[in-house]
């Protein structure tokens, strides 16, 4: 099943995507939030979708992020060998973790706003995991039991804020509009092998990132288990699992970054695609 939220900013309704069509499920679901996932409502919603008539939503319609604001977004840094190499960073012995503010979340096709005083706004296509069941000190063999599904995420990063302004990476990752998520959450049954998915990103039509989740340094079950040793993962939380090579910071012969007027497109097998137009802060 594919979970979507649609409508105006701040007024999104829950829906499901079947083929290219969207169907309203707001009569059955309040929102795709912690309460929804903690109640194991995915299975109940599947029964209602399969067994009942749903109202089709008129297209075109804006898609919001496919989940309401989670308690946290946990990011895994340098989780692809080729990305570590292009940034001249050693392969990490353990996952590098940092947070991204939930206020950065926007819809998959909303504009990217370059923040004030930014000089190095960069792109990162990533596979994100949505937690479906509370996870604390979970063993790796049981980790996927705590996953609700997967979603496309562009982990935008302001490299000067991240790397040149001291402190933690979070301030280079958390600017408004820096977390377009979606178009939909694919439940686990939609993805045959989460460790064999192509992920790609283009800027102005030029293919810059073209990777595969088979090249993850730390697997999805390992990452979920690892993070759960340090904090409790709540239903609806997002873990974004790293990006392959091809970011602006790693471009040769010299890094280059986004500017107003650019168009970023990205996608992952089975998780759809998204598109952001780059605009300046006003």
C-alpha positions as CSV (number, residue, x, y, z in Angstrom):
1,X,0.0,0.0,0.0
2,X,1.1,3.5,-0.8
3,X,0.3,6.2,1.8
4,X,0.0,9.9,0.7
5,X,-1.1,13.1,2.2
6,X,-2.6,15.7,-0.2
7,X,-4.0,19.2,-0.2
8,X,-2.9,22.7,0.8
9,X,0.0,23.3,3.1
10,X,-1.2,22.8,6.7
11,X,-4.5,21.2,5.5
12,X,-3.3,17.9,4.1
13,X,-5.6,14.9,4.2
14,X,-4.6,11.2,4.3
15,X,-5.0,9.1,1.2
16,X,-3.8,6.1,-0.6
17,X,-2.3,5.9,-4.1
18,X,-3.5,3.1,-6.3
19,X,-1.8,3.2,-9.7
20,X,-1.7,6.9,-10.5
21,X,-4.9,7.6,-8.7
22,X,-5.3,9.0,-5.2
23,X,-8.2,8.0,-2.9
24,X,-9.3,9.8,0.2
25,X,-9.2,7.8,3.4
26,X,-9.9,10.6,5.9
27,X,-13.1,8.9,6.9
28,X,-11.0,6.1,8.3
29,X,-7.7,7.8,9.3
30,X,-7.2,11.0,11.2
31,X,-3.6,11.4,9.9
32,X,-0.5,9.5,9.2
33,X,1.2,10.3,12.5
34,X,2.5,8.6,15.6
35,X,-1.0,7.6,16.8
36,X,-1.7,6.0,13.4
37,X,1.4,3.9,13.4
38,X,1.3,2.9,17.0
39,X,-2.2,1.5,16.6
40,X,-0.9,-0.8,13.8
41,X,-3.5,0.9,11.7
42,X,-1.8,0.0,8.4
43,X,-3.3,-3.5,8.5
44,X,-6.8,-2.1,9.3
45,X,-6.5,0.4,6.6
46,X,-5.5,-2.3,4.1
47,X,-8.7,-4.2,4.9
48,X,-10.8,-1.0,4.3
49,X,-9.1,-0.2,1.1
50,X,-9.5,-3.7,-0.3
51,X,-13.1,-4.1,0.9
52,X,-14.7,-0.8,0.5
53,X,-15.5,2.1,-1.9
54,X,-13.3,5.1,-1.6
55,X,-13.7,8.6,-3.0
56,X,-11.3,9.4,-5.8
57,X,-9.4,12.7,-5.5
58,X,-9.4,15.1,-8.4
59,X,-6.0,15.5,-10.0
60,X,-3.8,17.6,-10.1
61,X,-3.5,18.1,-6.4
62,X,-0.6,19.1,-4.3
63,X,1.1,16.2,-2.4
64,X,2.4,17.0,1.1
65,X,4.9,14.9,3.0
66,X,3.3,11.5,3.4
67,X,3.5,11.6,7.2
68,X,2.6,14.3,9.7
69,X,5.6,15.8,11.6
70,X,7.4,12.9,13.3
71,X,9.1,13.1,16.7
72,X,12.5,13.1,15.0
73,X,14.4,12.6,11.8
74,X,17.6,10.6,12.4
75,X,20.2,10.8,9.6
76,X,23.1,8.4,8.9
77,X,26.1,10.1,7.4
78,X,28.7,8.7,5.0
79,X,26.8,5.4,4.5
80,X,27.9,4.8,0.9
81,X,31.6,4.0,0.2
82,X,31.7,6.1,-2.9
83,X,30.3,9.1,-1.1
84,X,32.8,8.8,1.6
85,X,35.5,8.6,-1.0
86,X,34.4,11.7,-2.9
87,X,34.4,13.8,0.3
88,X,37.8,12.4,1.3
89,X,36.4,10.9,4.5
90,X,37.4,7.5,5.9
91,X,34.9,4.7,5.9
92,X,33.2,4.9,9.3
93,X,33.6,2.1,11.8
94,X,30.1,2.8,13.2
95,X,27.2,4.7,11.7
96,X,27.6,8.5,11.9
97,X,24.3,9.9,13.4
98,X,22.9,13.4,13.4
99,X,19.5,15.0,13.6
100,X,17.5,17.0,11.1
101,X,14.8,19.4,12.4
102,X,11.3,18.3,11.6
103,X,10.5,21.9,10.6
104,X,12.5,21.2,7.5
105,X,9.8,18.8,6.2
106,X,7.9,19.8,3.0
107,X,6.1,18.1,0.3
108,X,8.0,16.2,-2.5
109,X,7.4,18.8,-5.1
110,X,7.5,22.0,-3.0
111,X,10.1,24.6,-3.7
112,X,13.5,24.5,-2.2
113,X,14.3,27.9,-0.6
114,X,18.0,28.7,-0.4
115,X,18.4,30.0,3.2
116,X,19.7,33.5,4.1
117,X,23.5,33.8,3.9
118,X,23.8,30.4,2.1
119,X,26.7,29.9,-0.3
120,X,26.8,26.1,-0.6
121,X,23.3,24.5,-0.7
122,X,23.7,20.9,-1.8
123,X,21.6,17.9,-2.7
124,X,21.5,14.3,-1.4
125,X,19.0,11.6,-2.7
126,X,18.3,9.2,0.2
127,X,16.2,6.2,1.1
128,X,14.3,6.9,4.3
129,X,12.8,4.4,6.7
130,X,9.6,5.0,8.6
131,X,9.3,3.3,12.0
132,X,6.1,1.5,12.6
133,X,6.5,0.1,16.1
134,X,8.4,1.5,19.1
135,X,12.0,0.3,19.1
136,X,14.4,0.2,22.0
137,X,17.4,-2.1,22.2
138,X,16.2,-4.0,19.2
139,X,18.3,-6.9,17.9
140,X,19.3,-6.8,14.2
141,X,17.3,-9.9,13.4
142,X,14.1,-8.3,14.6
143,X,14.7,-4.8,13.3
144,X,12.5,-5.0,10.2
145,X,9.5,-5.9,12.4
146,X,9.7,-2.3,13.6
147,X,9.6,-0.8,10.1
148,X,6.3,0.5,8.6
149,X,7.7,1.3,5.2
150,X,10.1,3.3,3.0
151,X,10.1,6.8,1.4
152,X,12.1,9.0,-0.9
153,X,13.9,11.9,0.8
154,X,16.2,14.7,-0.4
155,X,18.5,15.5,2.4
156,X,19.4,19.0,1.4
157,X,22.5,20.4,3.1
158,X,24.1,23.8,3.4
159,X,27.8,22.8,3.5
160,X,29.2,26.0,4.8
161,X,26.7,25.9,7.8
162,X,27.5,22.2,8.2
163,X,31.2,22.1,7.9
164,X,32.6,25.6,8.3
165,X,30.6,27.1,11.1
166,X,31.7,24.8,14.0
167,X,29.4,22.6,16.1
168,X,27.3,19.7,14.9
169,X,26.0,19.0,11.3
170,X,22.4,19.7,12.3
171,X,22.5,23.4,11.5
172,X,23.5,22.7,7.9
173,X,20.8,20.1,7.5
174,X,17.7,21.8,9.1
175,X,16.9,24.9,7.2
176,X,13.2,25.3,6.1
177,X,12.4,23.2,3.0
178,X,15.5,21.0,3.5
179,X,13.5,17.8,3.9
180,X,11.2,17.2,0.9
181,X,9.7,13.7,1.7
182,X,7.6,11.6,-0.6
183,X,5.6,11.3,-2.9
184,X,4.4,8.3,-0.8
185,X,5.3,5.9,1.9
186,X,5.5,2.4,0.4
187,X,4.7,-0.3,3.0
188,X,7.2,-3.1,3.4
189,X,5.3,-5.5,1.2
190,X,5.6,-3.1,-1.7
191,X,9.4,-3.4,-1.8
192,X,10.8,-6.8,-2.6
193,X,14.4,-6.1,-1.7
194,X,15.2,-2.8,0.1
195,X,19.0,-3.5,-0.5
196,X,18.7,-3.5,-4.3
197,X,17.1,-0.2,-5.2
198,X,18.4,2.3,-7.7
199,X,18.4,5.8,-6.5
200,X,19.2,8.8,-8.7
201,X,19.2,12.6,-8.8
202,X,19.4,15.2,-11.6
203,X,20.1,18.9,-11.5
204,X,18.7,20.8,-14.6
205,X,18.3,17.5,-16.4
206,X,21.9,16.3,-15.8
207,X,22.3,13.0,-14.0
208,X,24.6,13.5,-11.0
209,X,23.8,10.7,-8.6
210,X,23.2,7.2,-9.8
211,X,23.6,4.6,-7.0
212,X,22.1,1.5,-5.5
213,X,21.2,0.6,-2.0
214,X,23.2,-2.6,-2.4
215,X,26.2,-0.3,-1.7
216,X,25.1,0.8,1.7
217,X,27.9,0.3,4.3
218,X,25.4,-0.4,7.1
219,X,22.3,-2.3,6.2
220,X,18.8,-1.2,7.1
221,X,18.3,-3.8,9.9
222,X,21.7,-2.9,11.3
223,X,21.0,0.9,11.3
224,X,17.6,0.4,13.0
225,X,19.1,-1.8,15.6
226,X,22.1,0.4,16.1
227,X,20.1,3.6,16.6
228,X,17.7,1.8,19.0
229,X,20.7,1.2,21.3
230,X,21.0,4.9,21.9
231,X,17.4,6.2,21.8
232,X,13.9,5.0,21.6
233,X,12.5,5.1,18.1
234,X,8.8,6.0,18.1
235,X,6.2,5.1,15.5
236,X,6.4,7.5,12.7
237,X,10.0,8.4,13.2
238,X,12.1,8.8,10.1
239,X,15.6,7.3,9.6
240,X,17.3,8.6,6.5
241,X,20.0,6.3,5.4
242,X,22.7,8.2,3.5
243,X,23.5,9.2,-0.1
244,X,25.6,7.8,-2.9
245,X,28.3,9.8,-4.7
246,X,27.5,12.7,-6.9
247,X,26.7,15.5,-4.4
248,X,27.8,19.1,-5.2
249,X,30.6,18.9,-2.6
250,X,32.1,16.1,-4.5
251,X,32.0,17.5,-8.0
252,X,35.2,17.6,-10.1
253,X,37.3,19.6,-10.9
254,X,35.6,21.8,-8.2
255,X,32.5,21.7,-6.0
256,X,29.4,23.6,-7.2
257,X,26.1,24.2,-5.5
258,X,22.5,25.1,-6.2
259,X,21.3,28.6,-7.3
260,X,17.9,30.1,-7.8
261,X,16.3,28.8,-11.0
262,X,17.8,25.3,-10.8
263,X,15.5,22.3,-10.9
264,X,16.3,19.2,-8.9
265,X,14.7,15.8,-9.7
266,X,15.2,12.6,-7.9
267,X,13.8,9.1,-7.4
268,X,14.2,5.6,-6.1
269,X,12.9,2.3,-7.5
270,X,9.5,1.6,-6.1
271,X,9.3,4.9,-4.2
272,X,8.4,7.3,-7.0
273,X,10.1,10.6,-7.8
274,X,10.0,14.2,-6.7
275,X,10.9,17.6,-8.1
276,X,12.0,20.8,-6.5
277,X,12.4,24.2,-8.0
278,X,15.2,26.2,-6.3
279,X,14.3,29.7,-5.2
280,X,16.0,32.4,-3.1
281,X,14.9,33.4,0.4
282,X,12.7,36.5,0.3
